[in-house]
Amino acid sequence: SSGINAEWGLKVNIKKTAVLVFNASGRKLLESESLVYGNMVIPSVREYCYLGTTFSISGSMKTNQAQLRMKGLRAYFSLKNSIDVTSIDKTAILKLHDSLILPVVSCGCQVWLPRTQLMKCLTEDYKKADKEVLSAIARDPMENLHLSLLKWTLGVRKRTANIPIWGDSGRCPIGTQMIKLLVDFHNRLVLLDDANSTHIVRHAFIEQVNLGLEWYPAVKATLR
């Protein structure tokens, strides 16, 4: 409340404060009349960006992925405009990608990665040929961006088949690097639980496990 903030000398930036009322359809923008600051009712919004991750009222992370991809595209075009691909070693370009673009598109991947096409391909019981699975992975927004950079680096056309691009560049789909971040995050949560930590993220993790929510089963399937 505003009284507590005044007592502790805290200031609330109302312009950056909002309410997100989740609903499965994502069609209704529900107002929360109970959350007020002073005499001001905090407005409800359809989506909100917190620490680089965009949450939507439907609970879907597609908007977040689209926005991260746009940020990654800007970083990609900035890289293209800054270097001459013919005068620099391709290994160096890929290292620049991992240093400048990967951190942008993987922001918060520990939360949203389990909902991506890549995770579905790796964790579900796919009864498809390897080529079909790889085609599905290539349609993932982040991997599509990754393939664009690889094709530019190798100097081939955009419509060049994807499988030879992975092979010639010696790269795996970008999601495999994100999976390591996800697994490391999971392992830290397990350590917090083992230590009976009072940290709020540990309690959120326990809820995921006990309720069998979407995130935990996907991570568990990956660990198998």
C-alpha positions in Angstrom: 0.0 0.0 0.0 1.0 3.6 -0.3 1.2 3.9 3.5 3.9 1.2 3.7 5.8 2.8 0.8 5.8 6.1 2.6 6.9 4.5 5.8 9.9 2.8 4.1 10.7 5.8 1.8 9.8 3.8 -1.3 8.4 5.3 -4.5 6.3 3.4 -7.0 6.5 4.2 -10.7 2.8 4.1 -11.6 3.6 4.3 -15.3 5.4 1.0 -15.1 2.9 -0.7 -12.8 0.0 -2.8 -14.2 -2.2 -5.7 -13.4 -2.3 -8.9 -15.5 -5.4 -11.0 -15.0 -4.8 -14.4 -16.7 -7.6 -16.1 -18.5 -7.4 -19.2 -20.8 -8.9 -17.6 -23.9 -7.0 -14.4 -23.7 -9.9 -12.5 -25.1 -11.2 -10.8 -22.0 -9.4 -7.9 -20.5 -10.5 -8.3 -16.8 -10.1 -5.4 -14.5 -8.9 -5.7 -11.0 -10.7 -3.2 -8.8 -9.0 -4.4 -5.6 -5.4 -3.4 -6.4 -5.0 0.3 -5.7 -2.2 2.7 -4.9 -3.5 5.6 -2.8 -6.7 6.6 -4.6 -5.6 5.2 -8.0 -6.7 1.9 -9.4 -3.9 0.1 -11.0 -5.0 -0.6 -14.7 -5.2 -4.0 -16.3 -3.2 -4.7 -19.4 -3.2 -7.5 -22.1 0.6 -8.0 -21.8 3.4 -6.9 -19.6 7.2 -7.0 -20.0 9.0 -7.9 -16.8 12.8 -8.3 -16.8 12.8 -8.8 -20.6 10.1 -11.4 -20.7 6.6 -10.5 -22.0 3.7 -12.2 -20.3 0.2 -12.3 -21.9 -3.2 -12.7 -20.3 -3.7 -16.0 -22.1 -0.5 -17.4 -20.5 0.9 -18.0 -24.0 4.6 -17.1 -24.6 4.2 -16.6 -28.3 4.2 -12.8 -28.0 7.4 -13.0 -25.9 9.1 -15.2 -28.5 8.0 -12.8 -31.3 9.4 -9.8 -29.5 12.7 -11.5 -28.6 13.0 -12.5 -32.3 12.6 -8.9 -33.3 15.3 -7.9 -30.9 17.5 -10.6 -32.3 16.8 -9.5 -35.8 17.9 -5.9 -34.9 21.1 -7.3 -33.4 21.6 -9.5 -36.5 21.2 -6.6 -39.0 23.5 -4.5 -36.8 26.1 -7.2 -37.1 25.7 -7.5 -40.8 26.1 -3.7 -41.3 29.3 -3.7 -39.1 31.4 -6.4 -40.7 32.4 -7.6 -44.1 31.7 -11.3 -44.1 34.3 -11.9 -46.8 37.2 -10.5 -44.8 36.6 -12.2 -41.5 36.9 -15.9 -40.4 33.5 -17.6 -40.3 34.4 -19.1 -36.8 34.8 -15.5 -35.6 31.4 -14.5 -37.0 29.8 -17.5 -35.2 31.5 -16.4 -31.9 30.1 -12.9 -32.4 26.6 -14.5 -32.8 27.0 -16.4 -29.6 28.2 -13.2 -27.8 25.8 -10.6 -29.3 22.7 -12.3 -30.6 22.3 -15.5 -28.5 22.0 -13.6 -25.2 19.2 -11.5 -26.7 17.0 -14.3 -28.1 17.6 -16.6 -25.1 16.5 -14.0 -22.5 14.3 -15.8 -20.0 14.5 -19.0 -22.0 14.4 -20.9 -18.7 10.8 -20.0 -18.5 9.5 -20.1 -22.1 11.7 -22.7 -23.7 9.5 -25.7 -22.7 6.7 -24.3 -24.9 8.7 -24.1 -28.1 8.6 -26.3 -31.2 12.1 -27.5 -30.5 11.3 -28.8 -27.0 8.2 -30.6 -28.4 10.4 -32.2 -31.1 13.0 -33.4 -28.6 10.7 -34.5 -25.8 7.5 -35.9 -27.4 7.3 -39.4 -28.9 7.6 -38.4 -32.6 6.8 -41.0 -35.1 8.3 -39.1 -38.0 11.4 -39.4 -40.1 14.4 -37.4 -38.9 14.1 -35.0 -41.8 10.5 -34.1 -40.8 11.6 -33.5 -37.2 14.5 -31.2 -38.4 12.0 -29.4 -40.6 9.8 -28.8 -37.6 12.8 -27.5 -35.6 13.7 -25.1 -38.4 10.2 -23.5 -38.2 10.9 -22.4 -34.6 11.2 -18.6 -34.6 14.6 -18.5 -32.9 16.0 -21.3 -35.1 14.8 -19.6 -38.2 16.8 -16.5 -37.2 19.8 -18.7 -36.4 19.6 -20.4 -39.8 19.4 -16.9 -41.5 22.7 -16.0 -39.9 24.3 -19.3 -40.8 23.3 -18.9 -44.5 24.6 -15.3 -44.6 27.9 -16.5 -43.0 28.3 -19.3 -45.5 27.3 -17.1 -48.4 24.4 -19.1 -49.7 20.9 -18.3 -50.6 18.0 -18.0 -48.1 16.2 -20.9 -49.7 19.1 -23.3 -49.4 18.1 -26.5 -47.6 18.6 -26.3 -43.8 20.1 -29.7 -43.0 23.3 -29.1 -45.1 23.6 -25.7 -43.4 23.8 -27.2 -39.9 26.2 -29.8 -41.2 28.5 -27.4 -43.1 28.7 -24.9 -40.3 29.1 -27.6 -37.6 26.3 -26.0 -35.6 23.4 -27.6 -33.7 20.0 -25.9 -33.5 20.2 -22.8 -31.3 17.7 -24.3 -28.9 20.2 -27.0 -27.8 22.3 -24.2 -26.2 19.2 -22.9 -24.5 18.4 -26.3 -23.2 21.7 -26.3 -21.3 20.6 -23.0 -19.6 17.2 -24.5 -18.8 18.8 -27.7 -17.2 21.3 -25.6 -15.2 18.4 -23.5 -13.9 16.5 -26.6 -12.9 19.5 -28.0 -11.1 19.9 -24.8 -9.1 16.2 -25.1 -8.1 16.8 -28.6 -6.9 19.7 -27.5 -4.8 17.6 -24.8 -3.3 14.9 -27.3 -2.5 17.5 -29.7 -1.0 18.7 -26.9 1.2 15.1 -26.1 2.3 15.7 -22.5 1.1 13.1 -19.8 1.9 13.6 -18.2 -1.5 10.4 -17.5 -3.3 11.7 -19.2 -6.5 12.0 -22.5 -4.5 8.4 -22.3 -3.5 7.4 -21.7 -7.1 9.4 -24.7 -8.1 7.6 -26.9 -5.4 4.2 -25.8 -6.8 5.3 -26.8 -10.3 6.3 -30.2 -9.1 3.3 -30.8 -6.9 0.7 -29.6 -9.4 2.4 -31.1 -12.5 2.2 -27.8 -14.3 3.4 -27.5 -17.9 7.0 -26.4 -17.2 8.2 -29.1 -14.9 7.1 -32.2 -17.0 8.8 -30.7 -20.0 12.0 -30.2 -18.1 11.7 -33.7 -16.6 11.2 -35.2 -20.1 14.4 -33.4 -21.3 16.4 -34.8 -18.4 15.4 -38.3 -19.3 
